[in-house]
Structure formats: C-alpha cells, structure tokens
Amino acid sequence: MRRTFQSIEPEATPSQSRFLWTAAPPVLRGVGRIFFSYQIEMEAELPEPPFVVAANHYSHFDPAVVGAAIGRPVRFLALEDLFGANRLLDWLIVGFGSIPTPRGRYPISAVRTALRALEAGDIIGLFPESTRVSHWGVQPPRRGAAWLARQADVPLIPAAVLGTGRAFGLENRLRLAPVRIIIGRAMEPENGDVNQLTQSWAEWIGRQVARLPQSERSGPPLATRD
C-alpha cells in the first residue's frame, strides 16, 4: 500500500528536522562549491522570520540550493504524489518540513498549513511557475507566493536560481555547470495588491536572469508537469 503524505503542523516537528537543517546547508554549500562553483549573492540581510521565499524553477536541485542559501529551515510546498515511492525520499521530504500540495486541484489544505506555519514564525518556500522550465518566461508566474505574503502580512523574499537547469534540468541528467543563487531585498505588497507584487517579483527575476544569460540551457523553451 502506498504511503500517504500528510502535512506536519508547526508544533509537531519531525525528529530528523533539527539534524537535517543543521547539517544539510553547510554540506550542500561545500559540495556545491566543489562541483558546481556554487555562489550565493545577497542584496541585503534577510529579515527575521516569518517570511515567504519565492524562486524561479529549473531543476529538482532548486529547493536544496535555495534552502542552503537561506541557511534556515524553509518549508517548501511539494507535490503530494512525490511521496510514497522511495522511503529515503519520504524521510527527507518529511524531515525538511515540506507541505503536500495536490496536482490539478486548488491546494486548500496546503494554503491553510502554510498560513499556520507563517503564523508560528516559519519560512515558506514556493516556486510561482509551479513547474520546472528550461528557460525563464516559459510559464507565467502564479500569485500564490504573493497572496500568502499578503494574507500573513510578511515580506516576500525573491530568489533567483541560475544554472541549475544546465546542471540537472528537465531531462534529469547531471552535468558539472556553475550554479548561482541571488537573494533579493524583501518585497512588500503595495496597498495589498497581489498582482503588482507578483509582477514586481517576476521583473526582478527577469533582471537577474538577463545578467547571466549563459546560465540557461540551450535549446527550445520547454516546461514539464512535475
């Protein structure tokens, strides 16, 4: 019988979480520097939690490189059908505090869990494109990250992930390619305008990608359902 992926409430932290979030960021940064020339660029100091982190999405590597850059526990929204096929992956998904999100349905339970987590002082991570893409701009961003930030009255932190599509992109083939992450200044919704905040996030990501156009893979623009 396939195991089910259930949300972990803020007060019910799994026993492996402290170990994973203590050990994983420095290990990932070290391994990343050796094999992928991993660099972190910070436009400003991070605010104290709670806040929402929103990043562009090229690769299954992206949660790891964003989490390593933030250096604090980040609860990413993850598709619930990733759970149940591999016990080690399940242990990691649960241990890192991921929030299950359904495919093809409005994520009511995930949204409620994310709001409770923000209220408890956690950091929530999202990928507004909602799927992996080969090139920035293939998928229009959804408003979920901006909406959560507005509803919880917390900052939105933009994160530009560059190079992971070349290192481990849509075809899931590992290559030694430079990876960089840029953490931007906190964004606040102006007059509660979620659409404007989403647009501001997308424009900022676009500027970072344009700085390093060689970070994107070659070939036609593609997206995948994952």
N, C-alpha and C positions, 0 to 999 in steps of 0.2 A: 504494500500500500504506500502510495506517495505521501511523504510528509508535507504538512501544510506550513505556510509562512505566516506567522502571526506577529502583529506589532508588539514591540516591547515598550511598555509605558515608562515615562521618565523615572518613576520611583522604583522600577524593577530592573536595574542594570544587570546584564548577564555577568557571570563571574569572570569571563575571559576579557571583558571590555577594558578594564584597567591595564592589564598586561598588553593587549594589542595596541592601545593608543599610547602607551609609554614606549613600547619597543618599535612599533612599525614606522613612525615618522622618521626617526634618525636612520634606521636601516634603509628605508626607501630612498632617502636623500643621498646616503652614501653609495648605494648600488647605482642609483640614477646618475650620479656624477661620474662614476667609473665607466658605465656602459653607454650612457645616453647624453653625456655632457649636460646633465640636468642643472638648470639655473632657475633661481627664484628672484623675481624683481618685485619690490614693494613700493607702491606710490606713496603710501602713508602707513602709519601704525594701525593695526587692527583695533577696532573698538572692543570693549569688553562685551562678552555675550550677554544676552542673546542677539543673534542676527541671522540673516539668510545669505548664503553664498550661491551665486548663480554663475555657471560656467558654460562655455561652448563645448561641443561634444563630438570628438573624432573617434574615440577608442575606448575599449574596456579598461585601459590604463587610467582613464581620466579621474575617476573617484580617488584612486591611490595618489596620483600626483597632486591633486587639489588638497586632499587631506594632509599629505606630507608638507605642503607649503603652509597651510593654516597652522599645523602643529598642535591642534587641539581636537577633541572629539567632534566630528561632524556627522550628523545623522542624514545620510543620503536617502532619497526616495529611490526604491529599486523595484523593478517589475517582479510581481509575486511568482511568475512562472519560471524565474531563475532558480527557485528553491525546490529541493527535493530530489535532484538528480545526483548530487555528489555531497557526501557528508562533510568533507573538509570545507567545500564552498559554503555549505549551510552554516557551519560553525563560524566561518569568517563573516558571513552576511549578518548573522545574529549578533556576533561579538562586536562588530563595528556599529551596531545600533541602527541598521538600515530599516526603513519604513516601507512595508509592502504596498505596492501600487498595482491595481488591476490593469490589464491590457484591454483597451476598447470600451471601457466604462468610465463614468465620472468617478474620480477617486475620493468619495465622500469620507470613508474611514481613514484614508491616508491623510487627508486635509485636517481632519479632527485631531489625529495623533500629532501631526506637525505643529498645529497651534498649541496643543497642550505641552509639547516639548519646548516650544519657544517661551511659553509662559513659565516653564520650570527653569529657564535660563540656558537651554541648549542652543546649538548651532545646527541649522537645517541646510542641506545641500541639494540643489536642483540643477538640471540641465534643461533650460527652456526650449531647446529644439526638440526635446522628447525622444530623440533617436540619434544614433551615430550617423555622421555625414562625412563625405570625402572633402568637401570644401565649405567654408563659411558662406552662408546665404542660401544654401540649398533648401533649408526648411525655415519658414518664418517662425520666430520665437512665440511661444505661448505666454500667457500672462500670469501663470501660476506663482512664480517666484515673487513678482511684484505684488500680486494680490496678498500672498502670505505676509510679506513685509508690511503692507499697509494695515492688514487686519490685526496683526500683532503689535503694530507701532514700533517696529525695529528697523535698523538700517538694512539695505541691500548692498552686499559686497560683490562687485563684479570680479570675475576671474577669467583671464584669457589663457587658454591652454594651446600651446603651439608645438607642433612637431609630433604629437602622439599618433596622428593619422599616418605618418610615414613610418613610425616605429612599430606600431601594432594597430593597423587600420581595419577597414571593413572586411578584408579578406582574412583577418586573424593570422597574419604572417609576421613573425618577429624580424625586425631589421634594426641595425645599430644606427639610429638617426638622432640628432640633437633634439632635446626636449626643453622647453622653457615655459614657465608659468608666470604671469604678471597679475598681481593682486592690486586692484584699483582702490580708489578712495570710496568711502561709504557714500551711498546714494540714498536720498530721502524722497518719498513721493511728494511732489508739489501739489498742494491743495487736494491731496488724496487721489490724484489722477494715476490710475494703474497703467493706462495705455501710454501715457507720457513716460512713466518710469521704465516700462518695458522698452520703449523706443530709445530712451537715453542709454539703457544697458546695451542694446543692440548696436547703437552708434559707437559706443566705447569699444566693444569687442571688435567691430569692423576696423577701427583705427589701429588697434594692436596687431591684427592680422595683416593689415596693409604695411606695417613697419617691417615685417619679416615674411614677405610673400613666398619665399623659398621653403617655409616651414610646412606648407601644404603639399600633399602628394600630387603627382602628375596624373593626368588622365581626365576623363569626363566627370562632371559633378554627379554624385550618387548619394543616396540615403538608404538606410536599411531599417527594417522593422525588428527592433530588439528591446 
